[in-house]
Amino acid sequence: MNKKTYLIAAMCMMALSGCTQKSELPENPKDKEEYQDSQGNHWIYNAMLMRWALMPSIANGLSTTHYYYPGTNTWRNAQGATVDPPSNIKVGTPSSSKTKGSVFGSTGRTRSTNA
């Protein structure tokens, strides 16, 4: 093989790895549980509405809260309109095999307290 073939193969592999690389939200979150992913994004789960709230921050470029509904794999903005997911946020459905530390990298989760 020549250099051009190796370059094309490497580009294809990088493109495929970008498509499959996902952060996984917890499978059975508790109400009001908070998570921080490896990119510094803050998430809060609402059990009654069955959605994750992605809080706005400079890190994710959002000025308002966006909501992710894992049951339907949809995103909504603060006004309730269906929107495309933020371009720098990758979420996916939990895989059947669990790996320790796979939930948002190694940052783990914290439990919020009710005031």
TORPA-4810 file (N, C-alpha, C, O; in nm, 3 decimals):
<nodes>
NODE_1_0.084_-0.118_0.000_0.000_0.000_0.000_0.088_0.125_0.000_0.198_0.126_0.055_M
NODE_2_0.037_0.227_-0.062_0.113_0.350_-0.064_0.064_0.445_0.045_-0.031_0.414_0.117_N
NODE_3_0.128_0.561_0.057_0.095_0.657_0.162_-0.047_0.710_0.148_-0.113_0.736_0.248_K
NODE_4_-0.094_0.727_0.026_-0.228_0.780_0.002_-0.334_0.685_0.057_-0.433_0.730_0.115_K
NODE_5_-0.315_0.557_0.040_-0.410_0.457_0.089_-0.414_0.458_0.242_-0.521_0.451_0.302_T
NODE_6_-0.295_0.467_0.305_-0.290_0.473_0.450_-0.359_0.599_0.502_-0.430_0.595_0.603_Y
NODE_7_-0.339_0.709_0.434_-0.401_0.835_0.475_-0.553_0.826_0.467_-0.623_0.870_0.559_L
NODE_8_-0.605_0.771_0.360_-0.750_0.755_0.343_-0.805_0.661_0.450_-0.910_0.689_0.509_I
NODE_9_-0.736_0.551_0.477_-0.781_0.457_0.579_-0.782_0.522_0.717_-0.875_0.500_0.795_A
NODE_10_-0.680_0.602_0.747_-0.674_0.670_0.877_-0.787_0.771_0.890_-0.846_0.783_0.998_A
NODE_11_-0.818_0.844_0.783_-0.927_0.940_0.788_-1.061_0.871_0.809_-1.145_0.921_0.884_M
NODE_12_-1.083_0.758_0.745_-1.207_0.682_0.764_-1.221_0.633_0.908_-1.329_0.639_0.965_C
NODE_13_-1.112_0.585_0.965_-1.115_0.535_1.102_-1.145_0.649_1.200_-1.219_0.629_1.296_M
NODE_14_-1.088_0.766_1.178_-1.115_0.880_1.265_-1.261_0.924_1.253_-1.324_0.959_1.353_M
NODE_15_-1.313_0.922_1.133_-1.454_0.961_1.114_-1.547_0.863_1.184_-1.644_0.904_1.248_A
NODE_16_-1.518_0.734_1.174_-1.601_0.634_1.240_-1.591_0.642_1.391_-1.691_0.625_1.460_L
NODE_17_-1.473_0.668_1.443_-1.459_0.678_1.588_-1.533_0.799_1.641_-1.583_0.794_1.754_S
NODE_18_-1.542_0.906_1.567_-1.618_1.023_1.608_-1.766_0.996_1.615_-1.836_1.054_1.698_G
NODE_19_-1.816_0.908_1.530_-1.958_0.875_1.528_-1.996_0.783_1.644_-2.110_0.788_1.692_C
NODE_20_-1.904_0.702_1.689_-1.937_0.604_1.792_-1.900_0.651_1.932_-1.939_0.588_2.030_T
NODE_21_-1.825_0.758_1.943_-1.783_0.806_2.075_-1.900_0.881_2.139_-1.943_0.985_2.088_Q
NODE_22_-1.950_0.829_2.251_-2.065_0.890_2.317_-2.045_0.892_2.467_-1.981_0.803_2.523_K
NODE_23_-2.099_0.993_2.530_-2.109_0.993_2.675_-2.241_0.925_2.708_-2.340_0.946_2.638_S
NODE_24_-2.244_0.847_2.811_-2.366_0.774_2.844_-2.429_0.831_2.970_-2.362_0.848_3.072_E
NODE_25_-2.556_0.861_2.961_-2.632_0.904_3.078_-2.665_0.781_3.161_-2.679_0.672_3.105_L
NODE_26_-2.678_0.796_3.291_-2.711_0.681_3.376_-2.843_0.617_3.337_-2.935_0.684_3.291_P
NODE_27_-2.851_0.488_3.355_-2.969_0.412_3.314_-3.089_0.436_3.405_-3.200_0.451_3.355_E
NODE_28_-3.069_0.439_3.535_-3.180_0.455_3.630_-3.151_0.569_3.727_-3.125_0.545_3.845_N
NODE_29_-3.154_0.694_3.680_-3.123_0.806_3.770_-3.234_0.830_3.871_-3.350_0.796_3.848_P
NODE_30_-3.197_0.888_3.981_-3.293_0.929_4.085_-3.336_1.073_4.057_-3.266_1.148_3.990_K
NODE_31_-3.451_1.110_4.110_-3.501_1.245_4.093_-3.404_1.346_4.154_-3.354_1.326_4.265_D
NODE_32_-3.377_1.452_4.082_-3.290_1.562_4.122_-3.143_1.523_4.135_-3.066_1.596_4.197_K
NODE_33_-3.104_1.411_4.077_-2.963_1.376_4.078_-2.890_1.466_3.981_-2.942_1.498_3.874_E
NODE_34_-2.770_1.506_4.017_-2.689_1.592_3.934_-2.566_1.517_3.886_-2.508_1.436_3.958_E
NODE_35_-2.529_1.544_3.761_-2.411_1.482_3.702_-2.328_1.589_3.634_-2.381_1.686_3.580_Y
NODE_36_-2.200_1.569_3.637_-2.110_1.657_3.563_-2.029_1.569_3.471_-1.961_1.477_3.516_Q
NODE_37_-2.036_1.598_3.339_-1.962_1.515_3.245_-1.817_1.560_3.235_-1.777_1.659_3.297_D
NODE_38_-1.740_1.488_3.157_-1.597_1.516_3.147_-1.568_1.649_3.079_-1.456_1.698_3.087_S
NODE_39_-1.667_1.708_3.012_-1.649_1.838_2.948_-1.691_1.953_3.039_-1.684_2.069_3.000_Q
NODE_40_-1.736_1.921_3.161_-1.775_2.023_3.257_-1.921_2.063_3.248_-1.963_2.159_3.314_G
NODE_41_-2.000_1.993_3.167_-2.144_2.024_3.157_-2.217_1.970_3.278_-2.187_1.861_3.326_N
NODE_42_-2.314_2.047_3.327_-2.394_2.007_3.442_-2.532_1.960_3.396_-2.599_2.028_3.318_H
NODE_43_-2.573_1.844_3.444_-2.701_1.782_3.410_-2.779_1.758_3.537_-2.721_1.721_3.639_W
NODE_44_-2.911_1.777_3.533_-2.999_1.748_3.646_-3.116_1.668_3.592_-3.175_1.704_3.490_I
NODE_45_-3.151_1.556_3.661_-3.259_1.470_3.615_-3.390_1.505_3.686_-3.392_1.525_3.807_Y
NODE_46_-3.499_1.511_3.609_-3.633_1.533_3.663_-3.713_1.405_3.637_-3.750_1.376_3.523_N
NODE_47_-3.738_1.328_3.742_-3.804_1.198_3.727_-3.949_1.212_3.681_-3.996_1.130_3.602_A
NODE_48_-4.019_1.313_3.728_-4.159_1.329_3.691_-4.173_1.356_3.540_-4.263_1.301_3.476_M
NODE_49_-4.086_1.438_3.486_-4.092_1.471_3.344_-4.005_1.379_3.259_-4.005_1.389_3.136_L
NODE_50_-3.931_1.291_3.324_-3.843_1.194_3.258_-3.749_1.263_3.158_-3.745_1.228_3.040_M
NODE_51_-3.675_1.362_3.209_-3.584_1.435_3.122_-3.461_1.480_3.198_-3.461_1.495_3.320_R
NODE_52_-3.356_1.503_3.122_-3.232_1.560_3.173_-3.230_1.707_3.135_-3.260_1.742_3.021_W
NODE_53_-3.193_1.793_3.229_-3.176_1.934_3.201_-3.026_1.961_3.186_-2.948_1.934_3.277_A
NODE_54_-2.989_2.013_3.071_-2.851_2.054_3.047_-2.843_2.201_3.079_-2.899_2.284_3.007_L
NODE_55_-2.773_2.234_3.186_-2.768_2.371_3.234_-2.676_2.455_3.145_-2.574_2.407_3.097_M
NODE_56_-2.714_2.581_3.123_-2.631_2.668_3.037_-2.497_2.701_3.102_-2.487_2.718_3.223_P
NODE_57_-2.395_2.708_3.017_-2.263_2.747_3.065_-2.178_2.793_2.948_-2.214_2.772_2.832_S
NODE_58_-2.068_2.855_2.979_-1.974_2.897_2.875_-1.915_2.774_2.807_-1.887_2.775_2.687_I
NODE_59_-1.896_2.666_2.884_-1.834_2.544_2.830_-1.917_2.484_2.717_-1.860_2.436_2.619_A
NODE_60_-2.051_2.484_2.729_-2.132_2.423_2.625_-2.193_2.526_2.530_-2.263_2.488_2.436_N
NODE_61_-2.169_2.653_2.553_-2.215_2.757_2.462_-2.364_2.783_2.463_-2.417_2.844_2.371_G
NODE_62_-2.434_2.737_2.568_-2.579_2.756_2.576_-2.611_2.875_2.665_-2.548_2.895_2.769_L
NODE_63_-2.709_2.954_2.624_-2.752_3.066_2.706_-2.877_3.033_2.787_-2.910_3.104_2.882_S
NODE_64_-2.949_2.925_2.749_-3.066_2.879_2.824_-3.056_2.729_2.845_-2.976_2.661_2.780_T
NODE_65_-3.136_2.679_2.935_-3.138_2.536_2.964_-3.199_2.460_2.847_-3.297_2.504_2.788_T
NODE_66_-3.140_2.345_2.814_-3.194_2.256_2.713_-3.228_2.125_2.783_-3.164_2.086_2.881_H
NODE_67_-3.330_2.056_2.731_-3.378_1.934_2.793_-3.361_1.817_2.697_-3.393_1.826_2.579_Y
NODE_68_-3.311_1.705_2.752_-3.293_1.583_2.675_-3.387_1.476_2.730_-3.385_1.447_2.850_Y
NODE_69_-3.469_1.418_2.642_-3.563_1.313_2.679_-3.507_1.180_2.628_-3.520_1.150_2.509_Y
NODE_70_-3.446_1.100_2.715_-3.383_0.976_2.668_-3.483_0.874_2.614_-3.447_0.794_2.528_P
NODE_71_-3.607_0.874_2.662_-3.706_0.778_2.614_-3.738_0.793_2.466_-3.767_0.696_2.397_G
NODE_72_-3.732_0.917_2.419_-3.763_0.944_2.278_-3.641_0.997_2.202_-3.650_1.023_2.082_T
NODE_73_-3.528_1.013_2.271_-3.405_1.064_2.212_-3.428_1.200_2.145_-3.382_1.223_2.033_N
NODE_74_-3.500_1.289_2.214_-3.529_1.422_2.160_-3.477_1.530_2.252_-3.457_1.509_2.372_T
NODE_75_-3.455_1.647_2.194_-3.410_1.766_2.266_-3.516_1.874_2.254_-3.580_1.887_2.149_W
NODE_76_-3.534_1.952_2.361_-3.625_2.067_2.359_-3.555_2.185_2.425_-3.471_2.168_2.513_R
NODE_77_-3.592_2.304_2.380_-3.535_2.423_2.441_-3.621_2.465_2.560_-3.717_2.396_2.594_N
NODE_78_-3.589_2.578_2.622_-3.661_2.623_2.741_-3.806_2.657_2.711_-3.889_2.654_2.802_A
NODE_79_-3.839_2.689_2.586_-3.976_2.720_2.548_-4.056_2.594_2.511_-4.176_2.604_2.485_Q
NODE_80_-3.993_2.479_2.507_-4.060_2.354_2.477_-4.057_2.312_2.331_-4.114_2.209_2.295_G
NODE_81_-3.992_2.391_2.247_-3.983_2.357_2.105_-3.876_2.252_2.082_-3.771_2.255_2.146_A
NODE_82_-3.903_2.158_1.992_-3.804_2.055_1.958_-3.688_2.121_1.884_-3.709_2.198_1.790_T
NODE_83_-3.567_2.090_1.927_-3.447_2.148_1.868_-3.345_2.038_1.841_-3.356_1.928_1.894_V
NODE_84_-3.246_2.070_1.758_-3.134_1.979_1.737_-3.047_1.981_1.862_-3.043_2.081_1.933_D
NODE_85_-2.977_1.870_1.889_-2.890_1.869_2.007_-2.777_1.971_1.988_-2.735_1.997_1.875_P
NODE_86_-2.729_2.028_2.096_-2.614_2.118_2.084_-2.499_2.044_2.016_-2.474_1.927_2.045_P
NODE_87_-2.429_2.112_1.928_-2.328_2.047_1.845_-2.213_1.984_1.923_-2.155_1.886_1.878_S
NODE_88_-2.179_2.039_2.038_-2.067_1.985_2.113_-2.108_1.889_2.225_-2.023_1.850_2.305_N
NODE_89_-2.234_1.852_2.232_-2.284_1.761_2.334_-2.315_1.627_2.269_-2.388_1.621_2.170_I
NODE_90_-2.260_1.520_2.325_-2.286_1.386_2.273_-2.346_1.302_2.384_-2.284_1.278_2.487_K
NODE_91_-2.468_1.257_2.362_-2.532_1.167_2.457_-2.583_1.047_2.380_-2.608_1.055_2.260_V
NODE_92_-2.598_0.938_2.448_-2.651_0.818_2.386_-2.724_0.735_2.487_-2.717_0.760_2.607_G
NODE_93_-2.794_0.637_2.439_-2.863_0.547_2.530_-2.761_0.457_2.596_-2.660_0.423_2.536_T
NODE_94_-2.787_0.417_2.719_-2.691_0.332_2.789_-2.673_0.199_2.717_-2.768_0.143_2.663_P
NODE_95_-2.551_0.151_2.718_-2.524_0.022_2.655_-2.563_-0.090_2.749_-2.580_-0.069_2.869_S
NODE_96_-2.576_-0.210_2.695_-2.615_-0.323_2.779_-2.502_-0.367_2.870_-2.527_-0.423_2.977_S
NODE_97_-2.379_-0.343_2.830_-2.266_-0.378_2.916_-2.218_-0.254_2.988_-2.189_-0.152_2.925_S
NODE_98_-2.209_-0.262_3.119_-2.169_-0.147_3.199_-2.020_-0.159_3.232_-1.971_-0.265_3.268_K
NODE_99_-1.952_-0.047_3.219_-1.813_-0.040_3.255_-1.798_0.065_3.363_-1.851_0.175_3.351_T
NODE_100_-1.728_0.032_3.468_-1.711_0.127_3.577_-1.644_0.252_3.524_-1.543_0.244_3.453_K
NODE_101_-1.700_0.368_3.558_-1.644_0.493_3.513_-1.693_0.537_3.377_-1.645_0.638_3.325_G
NODE_102_-1.787_0.464_3.316_-1.832_0.501_3.183_-1.933_0.615_3.186_-1.961_0.674_3.082_S
NODE_103_-1.988_0.647_3.302_-2.084_0.754_3.312_-2.009_0.886_3.317_-1.951_0.920_3.420_V
NODE_104_-2.011_0.959_3.207_-1.945_1.089_3.197_-1.801_1.084_3.244_-1.759_1.165_3.326_F
NODE_105_-1.728_0.992_3.193_-1.585_0.986_3.225_-1.564_0.944_3.368_-1.631_0.853_3.418_G
NODE_106_-1.472_1.009_3.434_-1.436_0.968_3.570_-1.487_1.064_3.676_-1.450_1.051_3.793_S
NODE_107_-1.572_1.162_3.637_-1.614_1.261_3.735_-1.717_1.207_3.833_-1.728_1.258_3.945_T
NODE_108_-1.794_1.106_3.793_-1.891_1.045_3.884_-2.014_1.128_3.903_-2.040_1.222_3.827_G
NODE_109_-2.092_1.094_4.006_-2.218_1.163_4.030_-2.227_1.210_4.174_-2.159_1.160_4.263_R
NODE_110_-2.312_1.308_4.192_-2.337_1.359_4.326_-2.487_1.361_4.349_-2.564_1.374_4.254_T
NODE_111_-2.527_1.347_4.470_-2.670_1.348_4.505_-2.704_1.485_4.562_-2.637_1.534_4.653_R
NODE_112_-2.807_1.546_4.508_-2.847_1.676_4.562_-2.939_1.656_4.681_-3.002_1.552_4.695_S
NODE_113_-2.945_1.758_4.765_-3.032_1.751_4.883_-3.151_1.842_4.861_-3.139_1.946_4.797_T
NODE_114_-3.262_1.804_4.914_-3.383_1.885_4.903_-3.381_1.989_5.014_-3.358_1.957_5.130_N
NODE_115_-3.407_2.112_4.977_-3.403_2.219_5.078_-3.537_2.235_5.144_-3.552_2.320_5.231_A
</nodes>
